[in-house]
Amino acid sequence: MFIVDSSGWIEYFTSGPRAAAYQKHLRNPRQIITPAIILYEVYKKIKREISEEAALEAVSAMKQTKVLPITESISLLAADLSIKHALPMADAIVYASALETESTVITSDAHFKGLEKAVLL
């Protein structure tokens, strides 16, 4: 199982330069866990930069994956990880979600550089 970070979904939905690299990770939605915060980030960015319709289509596609709520245990682990690795809140929640579900984060976000269970594209 793995988590495609917001940066990957945005690249994919906007046909960015790394879209093809992410596309191969998006072939089997049943293997993808999507923390709820990623829905927020992707919806917001695509709505702001493209349209609400495009944002809703993106969320619809992402809902084919296993959407993971932000639980109490993820929240507390995320706070600890944020302190330990100087991660912004959303990245800490994504990383905590990966650790709790024993998943790997696929991302282009430099905040994940050097973290175990994170693969930078």
Buried (B, 14 or more C-beta within 10 A) or exposed (E): EBBBBBBBBBBBBBEBEBBEBBEEBBEEBEEBBBBBBBBBBBBEBBBEEBEEEBBEBBBEBBEEBBBBEBEEEBEEBBBEBBEEBEBEEBBBBBBBBBBBBEBBBBBBBEBBEEBEBBEBB
